[in-house]
C-alpha cells in the first residue's frame, strides 16, 4: 500500500525561484518508483459523479439555492472524467476524477469553493500519486480548505486554515489535461537533464505562478541530488520550461 505524502502545493515551491521545488517535509512510509502500476482500461471514472461534459455550470449552488457570492463557476459535473487505472486490485483514479470528489467535499464546506492548487508525491507513470492534497478557497478569501484524498477516491481528511495566497488565488479551470497526460508529456522533456529511468521521487503540482497559468509541475530528483522541474501548460499540455 502506498504511503501517505502530506504536502501542499506551497511546500513544493522553492528550488527554482518562484516555480517549484519538491523538498517539502513529507511523511512518507513507502517510496513509489514512477511507472510501477499497470494501466487498466482508459474509461472515464465516475468516482466523483458527474457527466464529464466539460461545460461549466454557473447558475445554482449544489442541491439548488443561490451561492454566497454569484454563480458557482465549477461544479463536479463540469469536470471531465478521469481514467480508471487497475492492475487487478482496487481501481485507482487519475486527478480529474478525484478532483470531482474533493470538490463535492469543498462545496459542502462553502458553496463558492474553488480549487487553487494541488500536489502529490511519488507519482507513477499513470499520473497517480500516493495521495493528493488539494487546496480550495472562497471568493471572499476568508478561509482555505485543504482536502486530502487517496488514489482510490476516499477523502482521508480535510482541514480549514487561514488563507494563504501562496497556495494561489485563481480558480483552476475544468479544461485542464489530466495527471496521466501531464506525466506522459513531462517524461520525454526530462531527457536533456536526466533520463526518466534515473529520475527519483517524482512529484506533481498544479497551480498558478504569479497569476500566469495554470501549470502542471513535474518534479524529479536526479542522481546528483538536484531537482529538475518540467513546467507544462495545464490546458494545452505544451512544455513551458525544463529547469
NUNU-822425 format. One line per field, with one value per residue: residue in one letter; y negated, z negated, x negated of N, C-alpha, C, CB in turn; residue number from 1. Coordinates in steps of 0.05 Angstrom, whole numbers. Atoms other than C-alpha are relative to their C-alpha. Glycine has a CB too. Layout:
# residues N
aa <- A, ...
nyy <- Y, ...
nzz <- Z, ...
nxx <- X, ...
cayy <- Y, ...
cazz <- Z, ...
caxx <- X, ...
cyy <- Y, ...
czz <- Z, ...
cxx <- X, ...
cbyy <- Y, ...
cbzz <- Z, ...
cbxx <- X, ...
i <- NUM, ...
***
This chain:
# residues 243
aa <- X, X, X, X, X, X, X, X, X, X, X, X, X, X, X, X, X, X, X, X, X, X, X, X, X, X, X, X, X, X, X, X, X, X, X, X, X, X, X, X, X, X, X, X, X, X, X, X, X, X, X, X, X, X, X, X, X, X, X, X, X, X, X, X, X, X, X, X, X, X, X, X, X, X, X, X, X, X, X, X, X, X, X, X, X, X, X, X, X, X, X, X, X, X, X, X, X, X, X, X, X, X, X, X, X, X, X, X, X, X, X, X, X, X, X, X, X, X, X, X, X, X, X, X, X, X, X, X, X, X, X, X, X, X, X, X, X, X, X, X, X, X, X, X, X, X, X, X, X, X, X, X, X, X, X, X, X, X, X, X, X, X, X, X, X, X, X, X, X, X, X, X, X, X, X, X, X, X, X, X, X, X, X, X, X, X, X, X, X, X, X, X, X, X, X, X, X, X, X, X, X, X, X, X, X, X, X, X, X, X, X, X, X, X, X, X, X, X, X, X, X, X, X, X, X, X, X, X, X, X, X, X, X, X, X, X, X, X, X, X, X, X, X
nyy <- 24, 24, 17, 24, 23, 24, 23, 19, 12, 20, -14, -8, 24, 8, -8, 16, 26, 0, -23, -20, -21, -20, -9, 5, -21, -19, -24, -20, -26, -18, 14, -13, 8, 6, -20, -27, -10, -6, 14, -16, 12, 29, 10, 22, -7, 14, -1, 24, 6, 21, -9, 4, 15, 22, 27, 11, 5, 26, 12, -7, -14, -29, -5, 22, 24, 21, 2, 23, 23, -5, -27, -20, -2, -27, -20, -25, -7, 15, -11, -25, -24, -9, -28, -21, -15, -24, -22, -23, 6, 23, 20, 27, 20, 23, 24, 13, -14, 6, 28, 0, -9, 20, 24, -5, 6, 29, 14, -3, 19, 26, -3, 14, -10, -7, -11, 18, -14, -28, -12, -28, -11, -27, -3, -20, 8, 4, 25, -6, 2, -13, 15, 28, 22, 21, 24, 15, 26, 12, 27, 21, -6, 0, -25, -20, -28, -19, -26, -22, -21, -21, -7, -16, 17, 5, 24, -10, 21, 27, 18, 28, 14, 28, 2, 1, 6, -14, -23, 9, 14, -2, -26, -18, -5, -28, -8, -9, -28, -17, -5, -20, 13, 18, -16, -10, 22, 9, -19, 5, 26, -3, -14, 18, 4, -25, -20, -7, -24, 7, 20, -11, 16, 17, 14, 15, 22, 15, 26, 24, 13, 29, 4, -14, -28, -19, -17, -25, -1, -28, 5, -25, 2, -12, -14, 20, 12, 25, -2, 10, 6, 4, 16, -5, 14, -20, -2, -10, -21, 8, 4, 29, 1, -22, 13
nzz <- 0, -2, 24, -1, -4, 8, -11, -16, -23, 9, 9, -23, -12, 12, -11, -23, 1, 7, -9, 21, 6, 14, 24, 24, 20, -6, 16, -21, 11, -21, -25, -24, -24, -22, -20, 9, -3, -27, -8, -8, -22, 2, 1, 19, 27, 11, 28, 12, -13, -21, -27, -15, -24, -3, 0, 26, 9, 13, 7, 26, 19, 2, 12, -5, 17, -11, 12, 17, -15, -28, -9, 2, -26, -5, 17, -10, -27, -21, -2, -16, 14, -2, -7, 21, -2, 16, -6, 11, 27, 1, -20, 8, -18, -6, 15, -5, 14, 28, 3, 3, 27, 20, -4, 14, 28, 4, -3, 24, 19, -8, -27, -21, 1, -25, 3, -8, -4, 9, 0, 6, 0, -9, -22, -19, -28, -6, 12, 25, 22, 24, 11, -9, 18, -16, 15, -10, 11, -5, -13, 19, 9, 29, 9, -19, 9, -11, -1, -7, -12, -8, -28, -4, 1, 27, 13, 25, 20, -10, 22, -5, 9, -7, -28, -7, -29, -15, -12, -24, 4, -25, -2, -21, -18, -5, -26, 2, -6, 24, 11, -16, -24, 9, 4, -26, -14, 15, 0, -22, 4, 19, -10, -2, 27, 13, -12, 18, 15, 23, 16, 24, 17, -18, 12, -19, 12, -18, 10, -15, 8, -3, -16, -25, 2, 19, -8, 14, 6, 5, 14, 6, 12, -17, 15, 12, 22, -9, -9, -27, -2, -26, 2, -23, -1, 9, -18, -26, 2, -12, 19, 3, 8, 15, 16
nxx <- -17, 16, 2, -15, 17, -15, 15, -16, 13, 19, 24, 16, 12, 25, 26, 7, -12, -28, -15, -4, 19, -16, 13, -17, 2, -21, -1, -3, 7, 9, 5, -11, 14, -19, -5, -2, -27, -8, -25, -23, -15, -1, -27, -3, -8, -24, 3, -10, -26, 1, -3, 24, -6, 19, -13, -2, -27, 3, -26, -10, 18, -6, -26, -18, 6, 17, 26, 4, 10, -2, -4, 22, 13, 7, -13, 10, -10, 14, 28, 0, 9, 28, 4, 1, 25, -3, 17, -13, -9, -19, 6, 9, -11, 17, -6, -26, -21, 4, -8, -30, -9, 10, -16, -25, 5, 4, -25, -15, 12, -8, -12, 15, 28, 12, 27, 21, 25, 1, 27, 2, 27, 4, -19, 9, -3, -28, -9, -13, 19, -8, -23, -2, -9, -12, -6, -23, -5, -26, 3, 8, 27, 2, 11, 8, -6, 18, -13, 17, -16, 18, -3, -24, -23, -10, 10, 12, 1, -1, 7, -4, 24, 1, 6, 29, 1, 21, -12, -15, -25, -16, -13, 10, -23, -6, 11, 28, 6, 1, 27, 14, 11, 21, 24, 8, 13, 23, 23, 19, 13, 21, 24, 24, 11, 4, -17, -23, 6, 16, -15, -12, -17, -16, -22, -16, -15, -18, -6, 8, 25, -4, -24, 2, -7, 10, 22, 8, 29, 9, 26, 15, 26, 20, 21, 18, -15, -12, -27, -7, -28, -12, -24, -18, -25, -19, -22, 9, 20, 25, 22, 7, 28, 12, 21
cayy <- 0, -69, -114, -179, -242, -303, -361, -423, -458, -513, -463, -447, -520, -538, -501, -544, -615, -624, -560, -496, -451, -389, -387, -397, -357, -296, -239, -182, -109, -77, -106, -90, -89, -120, -71, -12, -8, 22, -18, 10, -9, -83, -90, -151, -146, -164, -164, -236, -232, -278, -274, -296, -344, -397, -453, -499, -503, -574, -582, -545, -520, -445, -419, -482, -551, -612, -614, -663, -708, -700, -636, -573, -570, -499, -441, -367, -358, -408, -368, -315, -244, -219, -150, -86, -52, 21, 78, 127, 97, 38, -13, -78, -143, -200, -271, -296, -241, -255, -329, -316, -281, -331, -388, -357, -359, -431, -453, -424, -468, -531, -537, -582, -540, -531, -494, -537, -485, -411, -369, -296, -256, -191, -197, -137, -138, -137, -203, -172, -194, -166, -220, -287, -349, -399, -470, -505, -578, -621, -686, -726, -691, -685, -613, -558, -484, -431, -365, -301, -245, -177, -145, -102, -161, -164, -233, -218, -286, -359, -419, -491, -540, -614, -639, -631, -668, -629, -570, -611, -655, -638, -581, -522, -513, -447, -446, -423, -360, -301, -279, -219, -262, -312, -257, -228, -296, -312, -248, -260, -331, -307, -275, -336, -338, -266, -201, -182, -115, -151, -202, -190, -217, -242, -294, -332, -400, -441, -515, -585, -625, -699, -697, -660, -590, -543, -498, -426, -419, -351, -348, -294, -283, -268, -221, -284, -303, -361, -374, -383, -415, -407, -461, -446, -490, -454, -468, -454, -406, -445, -444, -514, -501, -449, -474
cazz <- 0, 15, -40, -55, -29, -66, -24, 1, 66, 27, -3, 68, 82, 73, 112, 175, 158, 159, 193, 152, 116, 81, 16, -30, -94, -74, -119, -71, -93, -26, 35, 101, 164, 224, 270, 225, 233, 294, 333, 340, 389, 402, 387, 350, 275, 243, 174, 162, 201, 259, 333, 354, 404, 391, 392, 333, 292, 269, 242, 177, 115, 101, 86, 113, 80, 91, 79, 29, 80, 150, 191, 179, 235, 228, 200, 205, 267, 305, 296, 350, 323, 309, 322, 282, 270, 248, 244, 218, 149, 126, 182, 175, 209, 243, 220, 253, 223, 154, 163, 173, 106, 68, 98, 72, 3, 12, 36, -26, -65, -25, 36, 73, 60, 118, 128, 130, 125, 115, 101, 99, 83, 111, 176, 222, 298, 297, 260, 195, 131, 61, 42, 68, 25, 57, 33, 41, 30, 28, 64, 1, -14, -88, -95, -57, -59, -49, -26, -25, 20, 34, 104, 93, 84, 8, -24, -82, -115, -108, -148, -148, -153, -150, -78, -46, 21, 37, 50, 106, 113, 184, 197, 235, 298, 314, 382, 356, 381, 333, 290, 333, 394, 356, 336, 406, 434, 379, 382, 453, 433, 378, 424, 432, 356, 333, 362, 337, 314, 267, 241, 170, 122, 177, 155, 189, 173, 203, 197, 220, 219, 207, 239, 300, 315, 295, 298, 283, 250, 255, 207, 201, 163, 204, 184, 169, 117, 159, 173, 244, 257, 321, 327, 372, 394, 357, 411, 475, 448, 481, 446, 420, 388, 361, 304
caxx <- 0, -24, -50, -15, -50, -25, -48, -14, -29, -63, -113, -135, -156, -228, -282, -277, -259, -184, -166, -171, -218, -198, -236, -176, -174, -135, -113, -124, -123, -138, -172, -139, -182, -148, -115, -106, -30, 1, 53, 122, 176, 178, 252, 276, 281, 347, 317, 337, 402, 417, 427, 358, 388, 336, 387, 383, 447, 459, 529, 541, 506, 502, 571, 603, 605, 563, 488, 460, 426, 451, 457, 416, 366, 342, 383, 366, 409, 367, 302, 288, 280, 210, 182, 191, 124, 127, 78, 129, 136, 177, 181, 144, 163, 127, 132, 196, 239, 210, 219, 294, 299, 255, 295, 360, 330, 307, 375, 406, 358, 372, 419, 370, 307, 259, 193, 130, 74, 58, -3, -21, -84, -111, -73, -75, -73, 3, 4, 26, -10, -8, 43, 68, 71, 119, 128, 195, 212, 274, 289, 281, 216, 232, 211, 175, 195, 143, 172, 132, 156, 125, 117, 179, 225, 231, 226, 179, 182, 197, 174, 197, 139, 123, 120, 51, 44, -19, 27, 59, 119, 144, 193, 164, 208, 242, 208, 140, 107, 108, 50, 34, 26, -16, -65, -66, -85, -135, -177, -206, -222, -267, -318, -363, -372, -364, -339, -269, -298, -346, -296, -273, -220, -172, -122, -66, -38, 18, 28, 10, -54, -45, 24, -2, 21, 50, -11, -27, -96, -130, -190, -243, -307, -370, -427, -467, -415, -389, -316, -290, -223, -184, -131, -72, -14, 42, 93, 54, 2, -54, -122, -137, -205, -253, -297
cyy <- -25, -15, -26, -24, -25, -24, -17, -11, -20, 12, 7, -24, -5, 6, -16, -26, 2, 22, 20, 16, 19, 10, -7, 23, 19, 24, 23, 27, 18, -15, 17, -9, -4, 24, 28, 11, 4, -14, 20, -13, -30, -11, -22, 9, -16, -3, -25, -7, -21, 12, -2, -15, -22, -27, -10, -5, -26, -12, 6, 13, 29, 4, -22, -24, -19, 0, -26, -25, 6, 30, 18, 3, 29, 18, 27, 8, -14, 10, 26, 23, 5, 29, 18, 16, 25, 21, 26, -4, -22, -21, -26, -20, -23, -25, -10, 14, -6, -29, -3, 6, -20, -26, 3, -6, -29, -16, 4, -19, -28, 2, -14, 9, 7, 9, -21, 14, 29, 10, 29, 10, 29, 7, 21, -9, -3, -26, 3, -2, 16, -13, -27, -18, -22, -23, -15, -26, -8, -27, -22, 5, 2, 25, 17, 27, 18, 28, 21, 23, 21, 8, 16, -16, -5, -26, 8, -22, -27, -19, -29, -15, -29, -2, -4, -6, 14, 26, -6, -13, 3, 29, 16, 7, 30, 11, 10, 29, 16, 6, 20, -12, -19, 15, 10, -21, -9, 19, -4, -26, 0, 7, -17, -4, 27, 20, 7, 24, -7, -20, 14, -21, -19, -12, -17, -21, -14, -27, -22, -11, -29, -7, 12, 29, 5, 18, 26, -2, 29, -3, 27, -7, 15, 16, -19, -16, -28, 5, -12, -3, -4, -14, 3, -20, 21, 3, 13, 24, -7, -3, -29, -3, 25, -12, 18
czz <- 0, -26, 5, 2, -7, 8, 15, 23, -9, -9, 24, 13, -13, 15, 25, -1, -9, 13, -23, -5, -18, -25, -24, -19, 4, -19, 19, -11, 21, 25, 24, 25, 22, 19, -10, 1, 29, 7, 6, 23, -5, -1, -21, -27, -8, -30, -14, 10, 21, 28, 16, 25, 5, 0, -28, -7, -17, -10, -29, -17, -1, -15, 4, -19, 13, -14, -16, 16, 30, 7, -6, 28, 7, -21, 11, 28, 22, 5, 16, -18, 4, 9, -24, 6, -18, 9, -11, -29, 0, 20, -12, 22, 4, -11, 4, -15, -30, -7, -4, -29, -21, 2, -13, -29, -5, 3, -23, -22, 6, 29, 22, 0, 28, -4, 10, 4, -10, 1, -8, 2, 10, 22, 19, 29, 9, -13, -26, -23, -24, -13, 13, -24, 18, -18, 13, -14, 5, 13, -19, -12, -30, -12, 24, -11, 14, -1, 9, 10, 11, 29, 6, -3, -28, -10, -28, -21, 13, -24, 10, -11, 8, 30, 5, 30, 15, 11, 26, -7, 24, 2, 23, 18, 4, 26, -1, 9, -26, -9, 16, 25, -7, -4, 27, 16, -14, 3, 24, -3, -19, 12, 2, -28, -14, 15, -18, -17, -25, -19, -24, -13, 17, -15, 20, -15, 21, -12, 19, -10, 6, 20, 28, -4, 7, 12, -15, -4, -7, -10, -7, -13, 17, -17, -14, -22, 7, 8, 27, 1, 29, -4, 25, -2, -6, 18, 27, -2, 11, -22, 0, -7, -13, -14, -24
cxx <- -18, -1, 16, -20, 16, -15, 18, -16, -21, -26, -18, -14, -26, -25, -7, 16, 29, 15, 2, -24, 15, -13, 17, -4, 23, -2, 6, -9, -12, -4, 10, -15, 19, 3, 5, 29, 7, 26, 22, 14, 2, 28, 2, 9, 23, -3, 11, 27, -4, -1, -26, 4, -20, 12, 3, 30, -1, 26, 8, -21, 7, 26, 20, -7, -19, -27, -4, -7, 0, 2, -24, -12, -7, 14, -10, 8, -14, -28, 1, -10, -30, -1, 3, -25, 2, -20, 12, 9, 21, -8, -9, 10, -20, 13, 29, 23, -1, 7, 31, 8, -9, 17, 28, -3, -4, 25, 20, -10, 9, 11, -14, -29, -10, -29, -20, -27, 3, -28, 2, -28, 0, 20, -10, 5, 29, 10, 14, -20, 9, 25, -1, 7, 10, 8, 23, 2, 28, -4, -8, -27, -4, -12, -9, 10, -19, 13, -20, 17, -19, 6, 26, 26, 11, -12, -9, -2, 4, -4, 4, -25, 2, -7, -30, -2, -22, 11, 15, 25, 19, 11, -12, 24, 4, -12, -29, -3, -2, -28, -16, -12, -22, -26, -11, -14, -26, -24, -19, -15, -23, -27, -25, -13, -6, 18, 23, -6, -16, 13, 13, 20, 18, 24, 15, 15, 17, 6, -9, -26, 3, 22, -2, 6, 29, -22, 0, -30, -7, -29, -13, -27, -20, -20, -20, 14, 10, 29, 4, 30, 8, 26, 16, 24, 22, 24, -8, -18, -27, -21, -8, -30, -9, -24, -7
cbyy <- 0, -17, -6, -4, -2, 1, 10, -23, -13, -16, 25, 13, -24, 11, 29, 15, -15, -26, 14, 18, -11, 22, -11, -2, -12, 10, -2, -7, 13, 23, -5, -6, 22, -25, 0, 2, -20, 30, -19, 4, 13, -13, 23, -21, -3, 15, 3, -23, -8, -17, -15, 27, -11, 4, 2, -27, 24, -19, 9, 19, -13, 15, 5, 8, 9, -27, 3, 6, -8, -12, 1, 27, -17, 4, -2, 22, -6, -30, 4, -3, 24, -4, 5, 17, -17, 10, -4, 24, -8, -11, -4, -2, -11, -2, -22, 0, 30, 7, -17, 21, 28, -5, -6, 28, 15, -9, 8, 29, 2, -21, -9, -30, 24, -23, 26, -22, -14, 17, -16, 17, -2, 20, -27, 27, 20, 24, -15, 29, -30, 1, -2, -3, -10, 11, -18, 17, -21, -2, -7, -3, -20, -4, 16, 1, 7, 0, -1, 9, -10, 24, 16, 23, 11, 23, -22, 10, 0, -6, 4, -11, 12, -15, -24, 26, -30, 6, 13, 24, -29, -6, -4, 26, -13, 4, -24, -3, 3, 26, 8, 24, -15, -14, 23, 10, -23, -4, 28, 1, -21, 21, 12, -27, -15, -1, 26, 6, 20, -12, -15, 7, -17, 16, -18, 19, -20, 16, -4, -21, 13, -13, -29, -3, 10, 18, -14, 26, -19, 18, -17, 17, 11, -21, 19, -19, -2, -13, -14, 20, -25, 28, -30, 29, -14, -6, -27, -22, 24, -26, 19, -13, -24, 24, -27
cbzz <- -25, 22, -7, -23, 28, -31, 17, -18, 19, -23, -16, 20, -3, -26, 7, 26, 26, 8, 26, 7, -13, 18, -3, 9, -29, 30, -23, 26, -12, 4, 3, 4, 7, 16, 19, -29, -14, 4, 23, -24, 3, 21, -6, 11, -19, 7, -7, 4, -20, -4, 14, 7, -2, 25, 14, -2, -16, 18, 18, 2, -28, -15, -28, -5, -27, -2, 21, -19, -10, 14, 29, -11, 0, -1, 1, -19, 1, -7, -28, 25, 8, -26, 13, 1, -7, 2, -11, 2, -17, -29, 19, -3, -11, 31, 7, 29, 4, -9, 24, 19, -6, 5, 30, 5, -9, 21, 26, -10, 2, -1, -1, -4, -18, 20, 17, -21, -16, 18, -19, 18, -28, -23, 15, -5, 18, -10, 19, 0, -9, -21, -31, 22, -18, 15, -3, -3, 11, -26, 13, -22, 10, -12, -17, 5, 7, -16, 20, -25, 22, -18, 9, -20, 16, -19, -2, 6, -16, 14, -9, -12, 12, -17, 12, -8, 3, -18, -20, 18, -5, 24, 5, -13, 26, 0, 19, -29, 17, 5, -29, 7, 15, -26, -19, 16, 4, -29, 1, 26, -8, -21, 27, 11, -17, -30, 8, 17, 17, 10, 17, -21, -18, 24, -23, 15, -13, 5, -27, -2, 15, 10, 2, 13, -29, -10, -4, 17, -24, 26, -25, 25, -29, 17, 18, 21, -25, 24, -21, 22, -17, 15, -6, 1, 28, -28, 5, 16, 13, 15, 7, -22, -18, 20, -9
cbxx <- 19, 10, -28, 19, -12, 5, -23, 10, 21, 12, 7, 18, 19, -2, 1, 4, -2, 12, -13, 23, -26, 5, -28, 30, -1, -2, 21, -15, 24, 20, -31, 31, -21, -10, -22, -10, 20, 3, -4, 20, 28, -15, 20, 19, -23, 25, -29, -19, 22, -24, 21, -12, 27, -16, 27, -15, 11, -13, 21, 24, 2, -23, -3, 29, -11, 14, -22, -22, -28, -24, 6, 11, -26, -31, 31, 8, 30, -1, -13, -18, 17, -15, -27, 26, -25, 29, -29, -18, -24, 1, 23, -31, 26, -4, -18, 6, -2, -28, -10, 12, -12, -29, 4, 10, -26, -21, 14, -1, -31, -24, 28, 2, -2, 1, -3, -3, -23, 19, -19, 19, -12, 2, 3, 14, -14, 16, 17, 13, -2, -22, -1, 21, -24, 25, -25, 26, -20, 17, 27, 21, -19, 28, 20, -30, 30, -27, 24, -18, 19, 2, -23, 0, 21, -8, 23, -28, -26, 27, -29, 26, -26, -20, 15, -15, -4, -24, 19, 5, -5, -18, 30, -12, -5, 30, 1, -10, -26, 16, 2, 18, 23, 8, 5, 24, 19, 7, 11, 14, 20, 7, 7, 9, 20, 8, -17, 24, -15, -26, 21, -22, -17, 10, -10, 19, -20, 26, -12, 23, -24, -27, 6, -29, -6, 22, -27, 8, -7, 1, 5, -3, -1, -15, -15, -10, -16, -16, 19, -11, 8, 5, -7, 10, 5, 8, 13, -14, 10, 2, -25, 17, -6, -9, 8
i <- 1, 2, 3, 4, 5, 6, 7, 8, 9, 10, 11, 12, 13, 14, 15, 16, 17, 18, 19, 20, 21, 22, 23, 24, 25, 26, 27, 28, 29, 30, 31, 32, 33, 34, 35, 36, 37, 38, 39, 40, 41, 42, 43, 44, 45, 46, 47, 48, 49, 50, 51, 52, 53, 54, 55, 56, 57, 58, 59, 60, 61, 62, 63, 64, 65, 66, 67, 68, 69, 70, 71, 72, 73, 74, 75, 76, 77, 78, 79, 80, 81, 82, 83, 84, 85, 86, 87, 88, 89, 90, 91, 92, 93, 94, 95, 96, 97, 98, 99, 100, 101, 102, 103, 104, 105, 106, 107, 108, 109, 110, 111, 112, 113, 114, 115, 116, 117, 118, 119, 120, 121, 122, 123, 124, 125, 126, 127, 128, 129, 130, 131, 132, 133, 134, 135, 136, 137, 138, 139, 140, 141, 142, 143, 144, 145, 146, 147, 148, 149, 150, 151, 152, 153, 154, 155, 156, 157, 158, 159, 160, 161, 162, 163, 164, 165, 166, 167, 168, 169, 170, 171, 172, 173, 174, 175, 176, 177, 178, 179, 180, 181, 182, 183, 184, 185, 186, 187, 188, 189, 190, 191, 192, 193, 194, 195, 196, 197, 198, 199, 200, 201, 202, 203, 204, 205, 206, 207, 208, 209, 210, 211, 212, 213, 214, 215, 216, 217, 218, 219, 220, 221, 222, 223, 224, 225, 226, 227, 228, 229, 230, 231, 232, 233, 234, 235, 236, 237, 238, 239, 240, 241, 242, 243
***
